[in-house]
Amino acid sequence: MAKPRNIIIAGAAGRDFHNFLVYYKNNPNYSVVCFTAAQIPGIAHRFFPRILAGGKYPKGIHIFPEEKLPQLIKKFNVQEVVLAYSDVSHEHVMHFASMVMANGADFSLLGPNSTMLFSRRPVIAVCAVRTGSGKSQTSRYIATALKKAGKRVVVVRHPMPYGNLAKQAVQRFSVYKDLERHECTIEEREEYEQYISNSITVFAGVDYEKILRRAEREADVIVWDGGNNDIPFFKPRLHVVVVDPQRPGHEARYYPGETNFRMADIIVINKMNTSKKKAVKQILENINALNPKAIVVKANSNIIVEHSGSLKGKKALVIEDGPTLTHGEMEIGAGMIAAKRLGVKVVDAQKHSVGSVRETYKRYPRLKKVLPAMGYGKKQIRELAQTINNSTSGIVLSATPIDLSKILKIRRKIVRVRYELEEIGKQRLLREVMKVA
C-alpha cells in the first residue's frame, strides 16, 4: 500500500475544518500535517483538537499562520496544499497556487460532490457571489416566510468557530443567553441575533455532520445560510444565489462565488433600488452566458433607519458590517447610504481608531471614514468601543445587524440602520421556496 500523501489545508476556520472532517479525517490516502489560517484576526497558533481530529491524529493538528506556508511545505515534506477558504479573486487563487507549486507541492480544491452532506429534510441553500451581497437578509426573508406558512424551520449557518473548537463543535442558538454562553464574537452575533429575535433556531459550529443530524430532529425544512461566497455544506433541494450590482462582474471573477453563480437554481439580483441600470445589465449578460437556466429574481434592499428624528447637519460616526468592508471589498454599506439621505456630517472614524481597529485600516487602506464593526475577540471589542468613544460625534449610525449597546459600553446615542429584502414583482422566490418545502 502506498504511503499517504502529506497535505496542508489552507483555510480561515470554517471550510478548512469541514473539508477535513468529511473528506480527509478517515481517508487512508492522506495525512494532514497541519492547517494554515488567514483572513480572520487571531485564528492561527491554535490546535484542531484530537477529540475532533480522530484516532489518526492523537495530538490534534497544529494551525499555523498562512505566511509560513513555504517553510511548512519543506519542513513537513508536503506533496499537496488544499485551498479551503472563500471570497478571493480568481487572480488570488492562481497566485496562491503558483506559490505552492514553486515550493514543490501540488495545488488542489475540493468540489461539491466531495464535501456536501445529504439531509433527510429539504434544504434550501442561500449563498452569494461576494460577501455583503445580501445573503443573510435573503435567508431571513425565506426563513420567516416558511415559519409564517406553519413550517418548522431551522437555519444552519456557515461556521465561524474562532474560540475553543471542541466546545464549539455543535452550537444551538434560540435565546439571547445562548450568544453569551457560546462567547460569540460580533461577527457571530451579526448572523444569529436577528433569527433569535424572530424565534427561529440557528445551528452552527465545527462538525456539520452532527449539526445536520441535530437540526433534522427539529426541522421540517432547513435553510442553509452561507458564509462569504462559499458553496453549501449540505446538498440543497433549491440553491438560491444572491448577486450584487454594486459590484457588477464580480460574479464571474471571484472564488468560489462563480461556482455558486453557475450552480444556482435561482439568482437574486439584490439592491436594485440603489444600483445603476448598466450594472444590472452586465449581471444579466453574465447570467445568460454562464447560467441561462437559472430563474432570475429582482429585489430591493430596503434601508430602515430606526428612531432617527432630525439628524440633518449633525455629526455622526458610521459603523458598517465588518466582513462586507474587509474581504468583501465594499467601501460603504447601508450606514453611509443612510447618512447621505439623512444629511448628517460623517466623522472620520479612522482618526480615532486604536489597536487592532487601527491595524484594520492599514490592512485595508481603501476604507475611508466608515468604521468596520470588528470584534473577533474581547480585546478587539474593547478597542472598537474605545474607537467609538474617542470620536467627536454625538451620534452613532450603526448598520451592523446587531444591537451594539448590548455588548459595548458606548457613550453615544445609537441610531440603528436595518436592511430587509423586498422582492420586486410577484414573489417568485417565495413561490419556488414553497414548492420544495
N, C-alpha and C positions, 0 to 999 in steps of 0.2 A: 504493500500500500504506500502511495506517495506521501511524503511529509506534507502537513498542512501549510498553506501559504500564510506568511506573516503579513498582516494588514493593519493599517491605521484608518480609523473612521474620523473624518474631519467634520465637526458639526457645531451646534450652538445650543446644546442642552434641550433637544427635542427630537427632531427627525433622526439624529445620530443614534440615540438610545433606542428608538423604535426599530430602526433597521437592524441594530444588534439583536434585539430580543426576538424579532420574528424571522430573521434570516441567518444570522451568524452564531448565535448563542450555542446551539447544539449541532452546528454544521462541522463535520469532521474534516472538511476540506480547508478550513480557515482557522487561524489563530489570531485573535485581535490583541495586538501588543499594547495598544493604548488608544485613547481618544485625543483629539485636539479640539480646542474651543475658540470661538471667535464671535464677533458681533455684540455680545452681551457683556457688560462690565462685571467682573468678579466671578465668572463661572469656571475659570481654569483653576489649576492647583487643587483639584479635588480627586476623589476616587469614585468610580462607579462601583457600588458596594457588592460584596460577594453574595449577599442574600438575593440580589437581582441577577448577578452575573452567572451564577450556577457553578456546578461542580468542576467544570474545566478551568475556572478562574478562582481558585480558593483564596487568593489575596485581593480579589477585586481587580479593577482595571484603572490605571492611572490616567488622569486627564491633564494634558499639558496645554500651554498657550500655543496657538497655531503658528506663531512666528518661529517656533523651534522646529517646525516640520522638517526642513532639510537635514538638520542634525539627527533627528529621530529616525529618519529613513535609514541613515547609515548606521546608527547605534544599534537598531533592532533588526538589521538586515531585512528590511521591509520590501516585499515584492509588489504590493498593491496599496494604493490610497483611494478610499471611497469618499467622495464629496457628499455630505448629507446635511446641508442647510439651504435656506431658501432666500429668495428675493435678492439675487445678484445678477448682474448683467451677463449676457452671453459672452461678452469680452472678458469679464472677470473669470468666468468658468474656464475659458481657454488659457488665460494667463496662469491660473492655478494649475491646470493640467500640465502646462509647459514646464512650470517649476517642478512639479512632481516627477515628470519624465526626465528632466535634466539631471535629477538626482538619482536616476536609475530605476525608478519604480513604475509600475503600470498605474493608469488612472481609470476609475470607473464610477458609474452612477447606477443606482438600483431603480427599476421602474415599478409601475403599479402592480403588476402581476406577482412580483416578488415580495411586496410589502403590505398589500391590502388584506385586511381581515374580513371574514364573511359573517354577517349577522342574521339571526333568526327573525329580526324585525326589519321593516322597511327603513332604509337610511336615506335621508335627504342631505346631500353634502353641499355646503355653501363655501366656495373658495373664491379666489381673486387672481388677478394678473399682477397686482402690486399691493404692497402694504398701504393701507389708507384709502382703498378704493370704495369702501362702504360695505365690506363683507359682514361685519358684526351687526350693523343696522338691518341688513337683509336677513340675517339669521334670526334676529329678534322679531322682525316682521312675520316671518314664516312660523316661528315657534308660537308666537302669540295667536296667530290665526288658527293654528292647529288646536291650541288649548281652548279657544272660543268654540271650535267645532266639536268639542267634547272628547278629544283625543288625550290620552296620557302621553304627553310629550316630554322627553328628556333631551337636554343638549349635552353633547360631548365636545369639549374644547381642545384644540391643538395644545400640546404640552408647553408649560413654562416652568419646569422644575429647577429653580435657582437656589434651593436650600438643601435640606437633608433628603437625599434621593430615596433612601429606604423608607422614611416616613411619608414621602410624597408619592409612593408607588400607586396608590389609588386614593383620590380625593373626591369627596362629595360635598357640594355646596347647596344648601337650601335655605339657610337663615344667615343673617349678618354675622353672628358669632362664629360661623364656620370660617369666615375670612380671617378673623383674629386667631382662631385655633390653628389654622394652617400657616400662620405668619405670612400672609400674602403680600407681595410687592405691589406697588402702584399699578404696574402693567397687568398683573393678575386681577386686581380689583376692577380695572377698567373693563375687563372681559366678563366678570362674573356678577358684579353688583346689580346691573340692570335686569338680569334674569331673575335674581333673587327678589327684586322689587316687584316683579310680575308673577311671583310664586311659581317659577319654573326652576326645576332642579338642574344643576350643572355638574358634570363629572370631568375630571382632568387628572393629570399625574404623569406617571412614567410607563407603567405596564398596561398597555392598551388592550391586550387580550383579556386581562382581569377586569379592566374598566368596562369593556364592552359587555361582558357577561353580567356584571352588576347592573349596568344600565338597562339591559334587556329585561331584568326582573321587574322594573318599574315602568316600562315604556310600552305603548302601542306603536310609537314611531320615534326614531332617533334623528335628531338634527346634528350633523357634524358641522361645527363652527371652526373653520380652518384658521391657521395662523400664517401671517405674511402672505406669500403666494404659493404655499406648499400644496401638494396634491393630497387627497384624503387618505387617512389611515384605514378607513372602512370602505368596502365596496358599496357604492351608492346605487340606489334604485333610480334616483334622479340627481344629476350633477348640475348645480347652479353655479355660474362663474360671473363675478362682478368685474366690469371694466371701468376705467376712469378716463373720461375725455379731458380732464385737466392734464393728463399725461398721454396724449394720443401717440400711438405707435409702440408704446411700452409693452403692449400685449404680445408683440412679436419680437421683443428684444431682451426679455428677462427670463431667468430660470428660477423655478420651474413654471412660472406664470404662463408661458406659451404652451406648455404641456396641458395645463388646465384649459386654456383657451381652445385648443384643438379637441379636447375630450368633452367639452361642455354639451349638455343637453339643452340648457337654457343659458343665454348670455344676457346679463342685465347691464345695460348702459346707464350708469348712475350719474347723478349731478347734472342732469340735463338743464336745470334751472340756473346753473352758474357756468355753463360751458359754451364754447363757440361752435357754430354750425359746421365750420371747417373741420374741427377736431372730431365731431361726431361722424362726419362723412368719412374721415380717414379710418375710423374704427369699423364702420360698416363695410368699407372696401376690404379690410383685413379679415372680417368675418366671411365675406364672400370668397376670399382667396383660401382661407385656412380651415374654415368650418361652416360651409354653406348650409348644412343640415340643421344647425342649431336654431332653436326658437329665440327670437330677439325680443326682449322686453325693455322698454324705456322707463326711467324712473327719475324723480326728483329727490334730492337730499335736502329736505326742509330744515332750515335752521330756526330754532326756537330759543329766544332769549327770555329767561325767567326773571320776573320782578325787576326789570331794569330801570323803570322810571325814566326820568330825563337825564341822559348822560352826555348830551352834546357839549363839547368843549372841555369835558373833564378828563383828567389823566387816568389812564388805566394800563395795568400790566396784563398782557395777553398770554394765557397758557394753552398749549395745544397737546394733543395726544403725542407721546414721545416717539414711538416707533414710526409713526407717519412721517415725522420730520427727519429722523435719523436715517436708518437704512431704507425708509420709504422715499426719501429724497424730495419730499414736498417742502417748499419754502414757507407756505402758510397753510392754515386749515380753516375750520369753521369759526374759530375765535377771531381771526383777523378779518374775515368777511363780515362778521357781526360788528366788529369795531368800526369798520368803514361805514356800515349802514347807520350806526348809532352816532357817528360823528365824534368819537372820542379821540383824544390825543394819546397815542400809544407810547408808553415808556420803553426805553431800550433796556430789556432785561439783561442783556449781556454785560452791560456796565456794572451791574450789581451782583453778578454771579460769583460763587465761591466754590472752592474744592473741585469735586468731580463734575459739578454742573459747568464750571468754567472750562474744564477739560473737554466737555462735550462740544462746546463752541469751537475749540481748537481743532477737534477731530472733524467737525462738520462746519467749515468756515462759511458756507453759503447761508447759514442761518443768521438772520438779522432781526433784532428787536424781540421777536417772539421767544417764549420760554417753553422748551420741551419738558413735559411732565416726567422727568427722570426720577426713578425711585426704585432701584433694584435691590436695595438693602437699607437697613436702619440708618446707616451713616449718610447715604445719599439722600434719603428722605429728609433728614435734618438739614442737609445743605440746600435742598430745594426750598424748604421753609425759610431758611436764612436769606436766600436769594430774593424771595418774595418780600420778606420784611425789610430788606435793605433798600428796596425801591422807593421812589418818591411818589408813587401813585397812592391814591386813597381807595382805589377800586381794583379788583382782580376780575377780569373776564376769563372764566375757566371753561374751556372747551374740551377738557378731558372728561370722559363719560362718568366719572365718579364724583362724589361729594368730598372734596379735599378737606373740608373742615372737620371731618371725622378722624383724619389721621395726621393733619398738620396743625401746628399752633400758629395761625396766621392773624396778624394784627391789621387786617384789611377787610373791607366789605367784599364778599364773593358774589358775583353775578354769574350764574351758570348758563352755559350755551349748550343746547342739545341739538341733535340732528337725527331725523327719522326718515325712513324710506317711504315714498309715496309713488305707487305705480301710476303711470300715465295710461289712460285708456280703460280697458275692461278687465283689469286684474287677471291677465293671462297667467302670470306667475303663480298666483294662488290657485287658479283652476288646475294647473298642471300638478301642483303640490297635492291637492286633494285627490287627484286620480290615483296617485301611488300610495297615499297614506291610508 
